[in-house]
Amino acid sequence: MKEKAQDPMLDVVTKVLSTLGTTNVKNYTMFKRYVSAQEKKADAAQKDVQLRDPHQRLRKMKYEGKILKMNIAEMYPEN
């Protein structure tokens, strides 16, 4: 058993697996942070659209009201 435990190949494999495990944890953590940041950006963009939406509707209603008040009789005279 001692001979097998002191096998240099076993040391190399153990170090590689350890490094892979550490790398995967770091990658997972970075990916998790990236996803969180993207979710925050999407939430902020959605809130921005919601805040602008009432103003856009108000402008559209004013514009439509202006059009409805126009005197179109002079635009298309009946002959």
MODELLER restraints for C-alpha pairs under 7 A, 6 or more apart:
rsr = mdl.restraints
at = mdl.atoms
